[in-house]
Amino acid sequence: MTVLRRRILAGATTGMLTTAAKRAGAVIILDGTWRLEGGAPGQEGAGFRAHMALANQPQFAAVIPLSDDEGQNWGAASGTWIGNVAGRGFVLTAAHVFHPDGAADDYVYRTPGGSLRQGTEVVFHPFYNWKDSERTGYDLAIVRLDGAVDDAGPPPALYAGDREDGARIVIVGYGTRGIGSTGERPEFNTLPGKAAAENTVDEVMAAVLPPPAAADAGNWLGVTLRREDEGAGWLDGILGSGDSGGSAWLRAGGEWAIAGVNANGTGDTYGAQSYFARVSGVREWLESIVPGLRFVT
């Protein structure tokens, strides 16, 4: 359904979320899938193998990890390489992973082949104001790297259509993992790498232009973590913590395309929701920074 306002996040204030809401992260999956994949006491990380295999399919190779400690640990945030221009790679991520006065070199960026890149410039979407109740749909940043990315295959397509409502998407990123009954726990993170989950878009808010001063400006997609007996699919999930800036993908024109950027959510257990900045609503901004992007509908 198309809604007019994201209710749960409506009370957020500058620099923080309500107690019900949290920053987006790696996937929270179904208990049943986790158990059938091998998750058990002492083997908690094994239950995410199917979700890791999904994330590592070649069409999602452009999703990369960010490190805020010079590469000692990965998964502080995520991003997606969207192309090279004049020998420099460009990474699409979430603005909120930076402070308002943050810089591109706050992170190190690791390419799919393991090369480390430094950021040289970051551009935040001009409508984003670090207030999630108002500007989730514009929680976007583009980072220019100090070199090209040449180990991720061809640049991915970006979605420019308007058929996200009811679509099945795949959300991909790095970070903390969890299951629907308990949420995130450290013991789920024994296997390094990215993970992914599927879900069905059940909320869409179109952009409100010009953006209102103290209300939701729209331009976002939402999904909900449902239980198996509520119709959830085998690989369904939502976002947790550490995956902000990763991407949501849907099938369009016979290929996978980036439809959203992982922004925030309301929790990490059953019934919680995750939200994504909508790529189709910011096409002109993207093209103004990274010429030559390929869009599909």
N, C-alpha and C positions, 0 to 999 in steps of 0.2 A: 504494500500500500504506500501511497504518497502522503506524507504527513506535513504539517505546517510548522511543527516545533519539536525539538528534542527535549522531552520533559525532564528526564532525570538529571541532565547536566545544567538545567536552567539556573541553578543557584551558585555556580562557580564564580570565583572572584579572581582578581589579577594575581597571576603567579601561582595559583593553587586550584585544586579541584575540590568539590564537595567530598564529604567523607565517603559517599557512595561511589565516587568516580575515581579513576586512576589512569595513569599513562599506559599506553599500549605496549605490549611486549610479545614474547614468543607464544606458541599456541597452547591453549587449554583444550583438552580433547575429552572424548567420552570415556567413562569408566569401562564400559563393555569392550570397546576397541582396545583400550590399554591392556586389559586382562588377556584378551585373545591373542594379542601380539607378543605376550610374554611378560607383561608387567606383573610384579609380585613383590612382597617384602624381600629386600635384598637384591632385587632385580628391577628396581623401579624404572631405570632408564630404558630398559629393553622394550617397554610398552609403546615407545614412540617410533619404532623402526619403520612402520608403514608411513608415518607422517614425514619422516626424514627422507624416505625414498621418493615421496611425492615432491618434496622441495628440491630434490636433486635431479628431477627430470630436466632434460636439456633446455626446454622452453623457459625455465626459470633461472637460467644460469646468470642472468644479469643482476640478480639480487646479491648484494655484498654486505659484509659486516664492517662496522666502524669500531675503532678502539680509542679510548680516551687515556690510555696509559702506555703509549708508544708501542703497542702491539703485544704487550704482555698478556692481555686478556681481550677477547673479542666478544661482541654482543652488547656493548654499551648502547648501541643503536644500529639501525640497518639503513640501507639505501639501495637504489636501483640504478645501474648504469643505463643511460638512455642514448648515448652516442658520443662520437668524437668530432671536434671541430678544430681545424688548424693544429692537429697533433695533441690536443688536450681532451681528456675525457670529462664528461659531465654526469653528475650523480643527482638523481631526484630523491629527496628525503623529506622528513618533517621539520618544520621550523622550530618546534618546541624542544628538539634535542639540543638546541643552542640557547644560550641566554640571549636576551634582546641585543646585547652588545657583543655577541659571540663572533668568532672568526672561523674561517674554513680550517685552519690548522689546529683547532681544538681537538680534532680527531686525526687518526691515521686510517687510510682506506685500503682494504685488501681486495685485490682483483680475484676472479675465480681461479686463476692459475697460481695464485699465491704471491704475486708481486705487490709490494707496498707502495702506495701513492700518498703524497701530501696534498692537502687542499690549498689552493692559492686564492680563492675568492668564493664567497657565499652570497647568494641573493635570496632574500626572503620575499614571499608574496606581499605586495604592498597593503593588502587588506588584513593581514594577520596582526593581532595585537596581544598575543600570549594570554588571552582570555578564552578558555575553551567553551564556555557557555555561549559565546558570541561568534567565534571565528574558527570552529573546528574545520569547516569546509575550505578554509584557506591556510591550513597548517602545512605549509609547503615551503621548501627551500631547494635551491639548485646550487650544487658545489662544483666549481671548476677544479680539476686536478692538475698536477704538475706534469702529466704525461698522458698518453693515450691508453685506453683499455683495449687490448687486442687479443684477449683470451676468453671472451664471453660469447663468441659467435656473432651473428649479425645484430645490430641494434633492435631492440624490441619495438613492436607497434604500440601506440597509445590509443585508447578508446575515445572516440569523439561523438558517439551516438547518445541516444536518450532512452535506451531499453534496459537499464540496470535493474529496475524494479522487478523482483521475482527471478532474476538471473542467478545461476549458480556461479560462485566465484571461488578462487583459490587464493588464500592469504599466505604470504611467505615472509620469513624473517629469522633473525637470530635472537637468542635471549632465554629467559627463564621459562620452564615448562610446568604444566600442571594438568590435573584431571578435574572433571566437573564437580565431584563430590567434595574435594578438599581444597581446590585451587592450587596455587604454586607452592612447591616445596623444593628445597635444595637437592634432595635425593633423586629427583626426576632428571637432573641435568648431568648424568654421568657420561653420556655420549655427546661429543662436541659436534657442532655443525648447525646448519639451518634446518628448520622444520616448517611444515605447511599444514594447512587444514582447509577443508571446503566449507561452504555454508551457502545459504540462500539469502539474497538481499531482501529484507522485509520492511525497510524504511528508506525513503529517498526524500531529500528536501532540495528543491531547486534553489538556485541563487536568488537572494533578495537584493536587488540593485536599485539605487545605491545602498550599500550596507548600512543598516540602522545603527545608531550610536550605542545603544545599550540593549540589543536584542539579537536573536540568532540570525546571522546573515545567510544561513543555508549553505548549499553546495556540498552536501555530504551524503554518504551512504551508510546504512546500518544493518547489522546482523545480530541474531540472538542465539545463545547456546541452549538448545533444546535437548531433552532426553530422548533416548531411543523410542520410548513409547509415545513421544510427542511428535514423531516423524523425522527425527534426526537421521542423517545418513551415516554410513560407516566411518568416513573420514571427516565428519563435521567437527568444528571447533571455533574458538574465538581467540582474541589476542590476550596476552598476559603482560609481562614486564621485560623490557630490553629490546623489543622488536619494533619500536616506534621508527617510522621512516621507511619500513619495508613496503611491499606493494600488494595490492589486490588485483587479481587478473580474471578476465572473463574471455569466453570464446566469441569472436566476432569476425565475419568475413573469412571463416575457415582457419583462423589462427588465434593464438593467445595474444591478448593486448592488456596493457596496464590500465585499469579502470579507477584505481584509487590508491591513496597513500595512507598507511597505517597511522592513525592519529590518536585516538583515546578510547576509553570504555568505562563501563560502570562497575566492573568487578571481574572476578576470575572463577566463579562457580556457576552452576546451572541457573539459567534465567538472566544472566548478565548479557550485556550488549557491547559490541565493538563498533567503532565509527571510523570512517575513511574520508579523507578529502577527495572530492570528486574531480577526476582529471578532465572529464568532458567540459566542465565549466571554466577551465582556465587555459584553454588551448592557445589563445592569443598571447597570454603571458609566457607560456612555455616556448612558443615559437619566437618570441622577441629575444629570448636569451640563448636558445639553442636552435639555430636555423637548420632546416633540413630534417626535422623530426617527421616520422611517418605516422599518420593517423588513419584509423579504420572505423567504420560504422557498422 
